[in-house]
Amino acid sequence: MILLMCLTGKTEERIKEFEAMLKCEEGDLSCPFIIKTQNLN
């Protein structure tokens, strides 16, 4: 039960981090990764 609560809390934290990443503006160097929007093949 305790493990489940811990994992749930960590999952919720990570979801919030991902949601914040999706709001990064193009060229924002503070974002942790670059979202590629073009197929370079």
mmCIF entry with sequence, helices, sheets and N, C-alpha, C, O atoms, coordinates in Angstrom:
data_MODEL
# 
_entry.id   MODEL 
# 
_entity.id                         1 
_entity.type                       polymer 
_entity.pdbx_number_of_molecules   1 
# 
_entity_poly.entity_id                      1 
_entity_poly.type                           'polypeptide(L)' 
_entity_poly.nstd_linkage                   no 
_entity_poly.nstd_monomer                   no 
_entity_poly.pdbx_seq_one_letter_code       MILLMCLTGKTEERIKEFEAMLKCEEGDLSCPFIIKTQNLN 
_entity_poly.pdbx_seq_one_letter_code_can   MILLMCLTGKTEERIKEFEAMLKCEEGDLSCPFIIKTQNLN 
_entity_poly.pdbx_strand_id                 A 
# 
loop_
_entity_poly_seq.entity_id 
_entity_poly_seq.num 
_entity_poly_seq.mon_id 
_entity_poly_seq.hetero 
1 1  MET n 
1 2  ILE n 
1 3  LEU n 
1 4  LEU n 
1 5  MET n 
1 6  CYS n 
1 7  LEU n 
1 8  THR n 
1 9  GLY n 
1 10 LYS n 
1 11 THR n 
1 12 GLU n 
1 13 GLU n 
1 14 ARG n 
1 15 ILE n 
1 16 LYS n 
1 17 GLU n 
1 18 PHE n 
1 19 GLU n 
1 20 ALA n 
1 21 MET n 
1 22 LEU n 
1 23 LYS n 
1 24 CYS n 
1 25 GLU n 
1 26 GLU n 
1 27 GLY n 
1 28 ASP n 
1 29 LEU n 
1 30 SER n 
1 31 CYS n 
1 32 PRO n 
1 33 PHE n 
1 34 ILE n 
1 35 ILE n 
1 36 LYS n 
1 37 THR n 
1 38 GLN n 
1 39 ASN n 
1 40 LEU n 
1 41 ASN n 
# 
_struct_asym.id          A 
_struct_asym.entity_id   1 
# 
_struct_conf.conf_type_id            HELX_P 
_struct_conf.id                      HELX_P1 
_struct_conf.pdbx_PDB_helix_id       AA1 
_struct_conf.beg_label_comp_id       ILE 
_struct_conf.beg_label_asym_id       A 
_struct_conf.beg_label_seq_id        2 
_struct_conf.pdbx_beg_PDB_ins_code   ? 
_struct_conf.end_label_comp_id       LEU 
_struct_conf.end_label_asym_id       A 
_struct_conf.end_label_seq_id        22 
_struct_conf.pdbx_end_PDB_ins_code   ? 
_struct_conf.beg_auth_comp_id        ILE 
_struct_conf.beg_auth_asym_id        A 
_struct_conf.beg_auth_seq_id         2 
_struct_conf.end_auth_comp_id        LEU 
_struct_conf.end_auth_asym_id        A 
_struct_conf.end_auth_seq_id         22 
_struct_conf.pdbx_PDB_helix_class    1 
_struct_conf.details                 ? 
_struct_conf.pdbx_PDB_helix_length   21 
# 
_struct_conf_type.id          HELX_P 
_struct_conf_type.criteria    ? 
_struct_conf_type.reference   ? 
# 
loop_
_atom_site.group_PDB 
_atom_site.id 
_atom_site.type_symbol 
_atom_site.label_atom_id 
_atom_site.label_alt_id 
_atom_site.label_comp_id 
_atom_site.label_asym_id 
_atom_site.label_entity_id 
_atom_site.label_seq_id 
_atom_site.pdbx_PDB_ins_code 
_atom_site.Cartn_x 
_atom_site.Cartn_y 
_atom_site.Cartn_z 
_atom_site.occupancy 
_atom_site.B_iso_or_equiv 
_atom_site.pdbx_formal_charge 
_atom_site.auth_seq_id 
_atom_site.auth_comp_id 
_atom_site.auth_asym_id 
_atom_site.auth_atom_id 
_atom_site.pdbx_PDB_model_num 
ATOM 1   N N  . MET A 1 1  ? 0.822  -1.198 0.000   1.00 0.00 ? 1  MET A N  1 
ATOM 2   C CA . MET A 1 1  ? 0.000  0.000  0.000   1.00 0.00 ? 1  MET A CA 1 
ATOM 3   C C  . MET A 1 1  ? 0.868  1.264  0.000   1.00 0.00 ? 1  MET A C  1 
ATOM 4   O O  . MET A 1 1  ? 0.594  2.214  -0.734  1.00 0.00 ? 1  MET A O  1 
ATOM 5   N N  . ILE A 1 2  ? 1.915  1.264  0.831   1.00 0.00 ? 2  ILE A N  1 
ATOM 6   C CA . ILE A 1 2  ? 2.797  2.429  0.906   1.00 0.00 ? 2  ILE A CA 1 
ATOM 7   C C  . ILE A 1 2  ? 3.526  2.626  -0.415  1.00 0.00 ? 2  ILE A C  1 
ATOM 8   O O  . ILE A 1 2  ? 3.679  3.755  -0.882  1.00 0.00 ? 2  ILE A O  1 
ATOM 9   N N  . LEU A 1 3  ? 3.977  1.528  -1.020  1.00 0.00 ? 3  LEU A N  1 
ATOM 10  C CA . LEU A 1 3  ? 4.659  1.612  -2.316  1.00 0.00 ? 3  LEU A CA 1 
ATOM 11  C C  . LEU A 1 3  ? 3.725  2.202  -3.367  1.00 0.00 ? 3  LEU A C  1 
ATOM 12  O O  . LEU A 1 3  ? 4.144  3.052  -4.153  1.00 0.00 ? 3  LEU A O  1 
ATOM 13  N N  . LEU A 1 4  ? 2.487  1.771  -3.392  1.00 0.00 ? 4  LEU A N  1 
ATOM 14  C CA . LEU A 1 4  ? 1.506  2.290  -4.345  1.00 0.00 ? 4  LEU A CA 1 
ATOM 15  C C  . LEU A 1 4  ? 1.304  3.792  -4.160  1.00 0.00 ? 4  LEU A C  1 
ATOM 16  O O  . LEU A 1 4  ? 1.228  4.528  -5.144  1.00 0.00 ? 4  LEU A O  1 
ATOM 17  N N  . MET A 1 5  ? 1.219  4.246  -2.936  1.00 0.00 ? 5  MET A N  1 
ATOM 18  C CA . MET A 1 5  ? 1.040  5.672  -2.665  1.00 0.00 ? 5  MET A CA 1 
ATOM 19  C C  . MET A 1 5  ? 2.255  6.469  -3.129  1.00 0.00 ? 5  MET A C  1 
ATOM 20  O O  . MET A 1 5  ? 2.114  7.561  -3.680  1.00 0.00 ? 5  MET A O  1 
ATOM 21  N N  . CYS A 1 6  ? 3.441  5.925  -2.907  1.00 0.00 ? 6  CYS A N  1 
ATOM 22  C CA . CYS A 1 6  ? 4.667  6.600  -3.328  1.00 0.00 ? 6  CYS A CA 1 
ATOM 23  C C  . CYS A 1 6  ? 4.725  6.702  -4.848  1.00 0.00 ? 6  CYS A C  1 
ATOM 24  O O  . CYS A 1 6  ? 5.017  7.766  -5.392  1.00 0.00 ? 6  CYS A O  1 
ATOM 25  N N  . LEU A 1 7  ? 4.446  5.596  -5.530  1.00 0.00 ? 7  LEU A N  1 
ATOM 26  C CA . LEU A 1 7  ? 4.490  5.592  -6.991  1.00 0.00 ? 7  LEU A CA 1 
ATOM 27  C C  . LEU A 1 7  ? 3.431  6.511  -7.586  1.00 0.00 ? 7  LEU A C  1 
ATOM 28  O O  . LEU A 1 7  ? 3.678  7.167  -8.598  1.00 0.00 ? 7  LEU A O  1 
ATOM 29  N N  . THR A 1 8  ? 2.273  6.563  -6.977  1.00 0.00 ? 8  THR A N  1 
ATOM 30  C CA . THR A 1 8  ? 1.217  7.456  -7.446  1.00 0.00 ? 8  THR A CA 1 
ATOM 31  C C  . THR A 1 8  ? 1.659  8.909  -7.321  1.00 0.00 ? 8  THR A C  1 
ATOM 32  O O  . THR A 1 8  ? 1.453  9.707  -8.236  1.00 0.00 ? 8  THR A O  1 
ATOM 33  N N  . GLY A 1 9  ? 2.259  9.245  -6.205  1.00 0.00 ? 9  GLY A N  1 
ATOM 34  C CA . GLY A 1 9  ? 2.747  10.608 -6.003  1.00 0.00 ? 9  GLY A CA 1 
ATOM 35  C C  . GLY A 1 9  ? 3.819  10.978 -7.014  1.00 0.00 ? 9  GLY A C  1 
ATOM 36  O O  . GLY A 1 9  ? 3.801  12.078 -7.565  1.00 0.00 ? 9  GLY A O  1 
ATOM 37  N N  . LYS A 1 10 ? 4.759  10.063 -7.262  1.00 0.00 ? 10 LYS A N  1 
ATOM 38  C CA . LYS A 1 10 ? 5.820  10.311 -8.239  1.00 0.00 ? 10 LYS A CA 1 
ATOM 39  C C  . LYS A 1 10 ? 5.244  10.464 -9.644  1.00 0.00 ? 10 LYS A C  1 
ATOM 40  O O  . LYS A 1 10 ? 5.691  11.317 -10.410 1.00 0.00 ? 10 LYS A O  1 
ATOM 41  N N  . THR A 1 11 ? 4.264  9.647  -9.978  1.00 0.00 ? 11 THR A N  1 
ATOM 42  C CA . THR A 1 11 ? 3.636  9.732  -11.296 1.00 0.00 ? 11 THR A CA 1 
ATOM 43  C C  . THR A 1 11 ? 2.951  11.079 -11.477 1.00 0.00 ? 11 THR A C  1 
ATOM 44  O O  . THR A 1 11 ? 3.072  11.699 -12.533 1.00 0.00 ? 11 THR A O  1 
ATOM 45  N N  . GLU A 1 12 ? 2.242  11.530 -10.468 1.00 0.00 ? 12 GLU A N  1 
ATOM 46  C CA . GLU A 1 12 ? 1.559  12.826 -10.550 1.00 0.00 ? 12 GLU A CA 1 
ATOM 47  C C  . GLU A 1 12 ? 2.556  13.972 -10.701 1.00 0.00 ? 12 GLU A C  1 
ATOM 48  O O  . GLU A 1 12 ? 2.300  14.915 -11.449 1.00 0.00 ? 12 GLU A O  1 
ATOM 49  N N  . GLU A 1 13 ? 3.692  13.903 -9.997  1.00 0.00 ? 13 GLU A N  1 
ATOM 50  C CA . GLU A 1 13 ? 4.736  14.925 -10.136 1.00 0.00 ? 13 GLU A CA 1 
ATOM 51  C C  . GLU A 1 13 ? 5.284  14.948 -11.559 1.00 0.00 ? 13 GLU A C  1 
ATOM 52  O O  . GLU A 1 13 ? 5.479  16.013 -12.146 1.00 0.00 ? 13 GLU A O  1 
ATOM 53  N N  . ARG A 1 14 ? 5.527  13.762 -12.102 1.00 0.00 ? 14 ARG A N  1 
ATOM 54  C CA . ARG A 1 14 ? 6.109  13.665 -13.447 1.00 0.00 ? 14 ARG A CA 1 
ATOM 55  C C  . ARG A 1 14 ? 5.133  14.176 -14.504 1.00 0.00 ? 14 ARG A C  1 
ATOM 56  O O  . ARG A 1 14 ? 5.550  14.821 -15.466 1.00 0.00 ? 14 ARG A O  1 
ATOM 57  N N  . ILE A 1 15 ? 3.858  13.901 -14.340 1.00 0.00 ? 15 ILE A N  1 
ATOM 58  C CA . ILE A 1 15 ? 2.847  14.400 -15.277 1.00 0.00 ? 15 ILE A CA 1 
ATOM 59  C C  . ILE A 1 15 ? 2.851  15.924 -15.286 1.00 0.00 ? 15 ILE A C  1 
ATOM 60  O O  . ILE A 1 15 ? 2.760  16.538 -16.349 1.00 0.00 ? 15 ILE A O  1 
ATOM 61  N N  . LYS A 1 16 ? 2.955  16.534 -14.119 1.00 0.00 ? 16 LYS A N  1 
ATOM 62  C CA . LYS A 1 16 ? 3.012  17.999 -14.039 1.00 0.00 ? 16 LYS A CA 1 
ATOM 63  C C  . LYS A 1 16 ? 4.251  18.533 -14.746 1.00 0.00 ? 16 LYS A C  1 
ATOM 64  O O  . LYS A 1 16 ? 4.187  19.571 -15.405 1.00 0.00 ? 16 LYS A O  1 
ATOM 65  N N  . GLU A 1 17 ? 5.393  17.827 -14.616 1.00 0.00 ? 17 GLU A N  1 
ATOM 66  C CA . GLU A 1 17 ? 6.612  18.241 -15.309 1.00 0.00 ? 17 GLU A CA 1 
ATOM 67  C C  . GLU A 1 17 ? 6.417  18.173 -16.823 1.00 0.00 ? 17 GLU A C  1 
ATOM 68  O O  . GLU A 1 17 ? 6.801  19.096 -17.542 1.00 0.00 ? 17 GLU A O  1 
ATOM 69  N N  . PHE A 1 18 ? 5.826  17.092 -17.304 1.00 0.00 ? 18 PHE A N  1 
ATOM 70  C CA . PHE A 1 18 ? 5.590  16.945 -18.743 1.00 0.00 ? 18 PHE A CA 1 
ATOM 71  C C  . PHE A 1 18 ? 4.634  18.017 -19.257 1.00 0.00 ? 18 PHE A C  1 
ATOM 72  O O  . PHE A 1 18 ? 4.848  18.567 -20.337 1.00 0.00 ? 18 PHE A O  1 
ATOM 73  N N  . GLU A 1 19 ? 3.587  18.319 -18.500 1.00 0.00 ? 19 GLU A N  1 
ATOM 74  C CA . GLU A 1 19 ? 2.644  19.358 -18.918 1.00 0.00 ? 19 GLU A CA 1 
ATOM 75  C C  . GLU A 1 19 ? 3.341  20.713 -19.029 1.00 0.00 ? 19 GLU A C  1 
ATOM 76  O O  . GLU A 1 19 ? 3.052  21.486 -19.943 1.00 0.00 ? 19 GLU A O  1 
ATOM 77  N N  . ALA A 1 20 ? 4.251  21.001 -18.109 1.00 0.00 ? 20 ALA A N  1 
ATOM 78  C CA . ALA A 1 20 ? 5.003  22.259 -18.173 1.00 0.00 ? 20 ALA A CA 1 
ATOM 79  C C  . ALA A 1 20 ? 5.903  22.281 -19.405 1.00 0.00 ? 20 ALA A C  1 
ATOM 80  O O  . ALA A 1 20 ? 6.062  23.328 -20.033 1.00 0.00 ? 20 ALA A O  1 
ATOM 81  N N  . MET A 1 21 ? 6.491  21.146 -19.754 1.00 0.00 ? 21 MET A N  1 
ATOM 82  C CA . MET A 1 21 ? 7.361  21.064 -20.928 1.00 0.00 ? 21 MET A CA 1 
ATOM 83  C C  . MET A 1 21 ? 6.594  21.332 -22.214 1.00 0.00 ? 21 MET A C  1 
ATOM 84  O O  . MET A 1 21 ? 7.146  21.896 -23.159 1.00 0.00 ? 21 MET A O  1 
ATOM 85  N N  . LEU A 1 22 ? 5.346  20.940 -22.260 1.00 0.00 ? 22 LEU A N  1 
ATOM 86  C CA . LEU A 1 22 ? 4.541  21.146 -23.459 1.00 0.00 ? 22 LEU A CA 1 
ATOM 87  C C  . LEU A 1 22 ? 4.227  22.617 -23.700 1.00 0.00 ? 22 LEU A C  1 
ATOM 88  O O  . LEU A 1 22 ? 3.836  22.994 -24.805 1.00 0.00 ? 22 LEU A O  1 
ATOM 89  N N  . LYS A 1 23 ? 4.394  23.444 -22.683 1.00 0.00 ? 23 LYS A N  1 
ATOM 90  C CA . LYS A 1 23 ? 4.098  24.869 -22.801 1.00 0.00 ? 23 LYS A CA 1 
ATOM 91  C C  . LYS A 1 23 ? 5.326  25.698 -23.168 1.00 0.00 ? 23 LYS A C  1 
ATOM 92  O O  . LYS A 1 23 ? 5.242  26.925 -23.234 1.00 0.00 ? 23 LYS A O  1 
ATOM 93  N N  . CYS A 1 24 ? 6.463  25.047 -23.405 1.00 0.00 ? 24 CYS A N  1 
ATOM 94  C CA . CYS A 1 24 ? 7.692  25.766 -23.756 1.00 0.00 ? 24 CYS A CA 1 
ATOM 95  C C  . CYS A 1 24 ? 7.534  26.444 -25.116 1.00 0.00 ? 24 CYS A C  1 
ATOM 96  O O  . CYS A 1 24 ? 7.016  25.856 -26.066 1.00 0.00 ? 24 CYS A O  1 
ATOM 97  N N  . GLU A 1 25 ? 7.987  27.680 -25.186 1.00 0.00 ? 25 GLU A N  1 
ATOM 98  C CA . GLU A 1 25 ? 7.964  28.421 -26.443 1.00 0.00 ? 25 GLU A CA 1 
ATOM 99  C C  . GLU A 1 25 ? 9.169  28.024 -27.290 1.00 0.00 ? 25 GLU A C  1 
ATOM 100 O O  . GLU A 1 25 ? 10.201 27.610 -26.762 1.00 0.00 ? 25 GLU A O  1 
ATOM 101 N N  . GLU A 1 26 ? 9.029  28.153 -28.595 1.00 0.00 ? 26 GLU A N  1 
ATOM 102 C CA . GLU A 1 26 ? 10.131 27.861 -29.502 1.00 0.00 ? 26 GLU A CA 1 
ATOM 103 C C  . GLU A 1 26 ? 11.303 28.784 -29.188 1.00 0.00 ? 26 GLU A C  1 
ATOM 104 O O  . GLU A 1 26 ? 11.127 29.994 -29.047 1.00 0.00 ? 26 GLU A O  1 
ATOM 105 N N  . GLY A 1 27 ? 12.485 28.216 -29.081 1.00 0.00 ? 27 GLY A N  1 
ATOM 106 C CA . GLY A 1 27 ? 13.683 28.986 -28.796 1.00 0.00 ? 27 GLY A CA 1 
ATOM 107 C C  . GLY A 1 27 ? 13.966 29.189 -27.318 1.00 0.00 ? 27 GLY A C  1 
ATOM 108 O O  . GLY A 1 27 ? 14.978 29.794 -26.963 1.00 0.00 ? 27 GLY A O  1 
ATOM 109 N N  . ASP A 1 28 ? 13.097 28.699 -26.456 1.00 0.00 ? 28 ASP A N  1 
ATOM 110 C CA . ASP A 1 28 ? 13.299 28.835 -25.016 1.00 0.00 ? 28 ASP A CA 1 
ATOM 111 C C  . ASP A 1 28 ? 14.390 27.868 -24.574 1.00 0.00 ? 28 ASP A C  1 
ATOM 112 O O  . ASP A 1 28 ? 14.175 26.656 -24.554 1.00 0.00 ? 28 ASP A O  1 
ATOM 113 N N  . LEU A 1 29 ? 15.550 28.392 -24.222 1.00 0.00 ? 29 LEU A N  1 
ATOM 114 C CA . LEU A 1 29 ? 16.685 27.551 -23.862 1.00 0.00 ? 29 LEU A CA 1 
ATOM 115 C C  . LEU A 1 29 ? 16.564 26.951 -22.466 1.00 0.00 ? 29 LEU A C  1 
ATOM 116 O O  . LEU A 1 29 ? 17.372 26.101 -22.093 1.00 0.00 ? 29 LEU A O  1 
ATOM 117 N N  . SER A 1 30 ? 15.580 27.373 -21.694 1.00 0.00 ? 30 SER A N  1 
ATOM 118 C CA . SER A 1 30 ? 15.400 26.809 -20.360 1.00 0.00 ? 30 SER A CA 1 
ATOM 119 C C  . SER A 1 30 ? 14.621 25.493 -20.397 1.00 0.00 ? 30 SER A C  1 
ATOM 120 O O  . SER A 1 30 ? 14.532 24.799 -19.385 1.00 0.00 ? 30 SER A O  1 
ATOM 121 N N  . CYS A 1 31 ? 14.057 25.148 -21.555 1.00 0.00 ? 31 CYS A N  1 
ATOM 122 C CA . CYS A 1 31 ? 13.333 23.886 -21.683 1.00 0.00 ? 31 CYS A CA 1 
ATOM 123 C C  . CYS A 1 31 ? 14.321 22.725 -21.698 1.00 0.00 ? 31 CYS A C  1 
ATOM 124 O O  . CYS A 1 31 ? 15.403 22.841 -22.274 1.00 0.00 ? 31 CYS A O  1 
ATOM 125 N N  . PRO A 1 32 ? 13.960 21.607 -21.071 1.00 0.00 ? 32 PRO A N  1 
ATOM 126 C CA . PRO A 1 32 ? 14.897 20.488 -20.964 1.00 0.00 ? 32 PRO A CA 1 
ATOM 127 C C  . PRO A 1 32 ? 15.119 19.710 -22.257 1.00 0.00 ? 32 PRO A C  1 
ATOM 128 O O  . PRO A 1 32 ? 16.102 18.976 -22.359 1.00 0.00 ? 32 PRO A O  1 
ATOM 129 N N  . PHE A 1 33 ? 14.253 19.843 -23.232 1.00 0.00 ? 33 PHE A N  1 
ATOM 130 C CA . PHE A 1 33 ? 14.450 19.151 -24.498 1.00 0.00 ? 33 PHE A CA 1 
ATOM 131 C C  . PHE A 1 33 ? 13.768 19.914 -25.616 1.00 0.00 ? 33 PHE A C  1 
ATOM 132 O O  . PHE A 1 33 ? 12.928 20.782 -25.378 1.00 0.00 ? 33 PHE A O  1 
ATOM 133 N N  . ILE A 1 34 ? 14.142 19.575 -26.836 1.00 0.00 ? 34 ILE A N  1 
ATOM 134 C CA . ILE A 1 34 ? 13.570 20.221 -28.014 1.00 0.00 ? 34 ILE A CA 1 
ATOM 135 C C  . ILE A 1 34 ? 12.548 19.276 -28.629 1.00 0.00 ? 34 ILE A C  1 
ATOM 136 O O  . ILE A 1 34 ? 12.839 18.100 -28.846 1.00 0.00 ? 34 ILE A O  1 
ATOM 137 N N  . ILE A 1 35 ? 11.370 19.779 -28.907 1.00 0.00 ? 35 ILE A N  1 
ATOM 138 C CA . ILE A 1 35 ? 10.339 18.984 -29.561 1.00 0.00 ? 35 ILE A CA 1 
ATOM 139 C C  . ILE A 1 35 ? 10.500 19.157 -31.058 1.00 0.00 ? 35 ILE A C  1 
ATOM 140 O O  . ILE A 1 35 ? 10.387 20.269 -31.575 1.00 0.00 ? 35 ILE A O  1 
ATOM 141 N N  . LYS A 1 36 ? 10.763 18.060 -31.760 1.00 0.00 ? 36 LYS A N  1 
ATOM 142 C CA . LYS A 1 36 ? 10.915 18.133 -33.206 1.00 0.00 ? 36 LYS A CA 1 
ATOM 143 C C  . LYS A 1 36 ? 9.534  18.125 -33.848 1.00 0.00 ? 36 LYS A C  1 
ATOM 144 O O  . LYS A 1 36 ? 8.703  17.265 -33.555 1.00 0.00 ? 36 LYS A O  1 
ATOM 145 N N  . THR A 1 37 ? 9.303  19.088 -34.723 1.00 0.00 ? 37 THR A N  1 
ATOM 146 C CA . THR A 1 37 ? 7.999  19.183 -35.367 1.00 0.00 ? 37 THR A CA 1 
ATOM 147 C C  . THR A 1 37 ? 8.065  18.846 -36.843 1.00 0.00 ? 37 THR A C  1 
ATOM 148 O O  . THR A 1 37 ? 7.036  18.817 -37.519 1.00 0.00 ? 37 THR A O  1 
ATOM 149 N N  . GLN A 1 38 ? 9.274  18.589 -37.359 1.00 0.00 ? 38 GLN A N  1 
ATOM 150 C CA . GLN A 1 38 ? 9.425  18.280 -38.770 1.00 0.00 ? 38 GLN A CA 1 
ATOM 151 C C  . GLN A 1 38 ? 10.057 16.910 -38.927 1.00 0.00 ? 38 GLN A C  1 
ATOM 152 O O  . GLN A 1 38 ? 10.879 16.497 -38.109 1.00 0.00 ? 38 GLN A O  1 
ATOM 153 N N  . ASN A 1 39 ? 9.674  16.215 -39.969 1.00 0.00 ? 39 ASN A N  1 
ATOM 154 C CA . ASN A 1 39 ? 10.291 14.939 -40.302 1.00 0.00 ? 39 ASN A CA 1 
ATOM 155 C C  . ASN A 1 39 ? 11.525 15.231 -41.141 1.00 0.00 ? 39 ASN A C  1 
ATOM 156 O O  . ASN A 1 39 ? 11.405 15.786 -42.233 1.00 0.00 ? 39 ASN A O  1 
ATOM 157 N N  . LEU A 1 40 ? 12.693 14.874 -40.662 1.00 0.00 ? 40 LEU A N  1 
ATOM 158 C CA . LEU A 1 40 ? 13.939 15.207 -41.335 1.00 0.00 ? 40 LEU A CA 1 
ATOM 159 C C  . LEU A 1 40 ? 14.426 14.100 -42.266 1.00 0.00 ? 40 LEU A C  1 
ATOM 160 O O  . LEU A 1 40 ? 15.562 14.165 -42.736 1.00 0.00 ? 40 LEU A O  1 
ATOM 161 N N  . ASN A 1 41 ? 13.621 13.101 -42.544 1.00 0.00 ? 41 ASN A N  1 
ATOM 162 C CA . ASN A 1 41 ? 14.033 12.001 -43.436 1.00 0.00 ? 41 ASN A CA 1 
ATOM 163 C C  . ASN A 1 41 ? 14.040 12.422 -44.870 1.00 0.00 ? 41 ASN A C  1 
ATOM 164 O O  . ASN A 1 41 ? 14.362 11.621 -45.748 1.00 0.00 ? 41 ASN A O  1 
# 
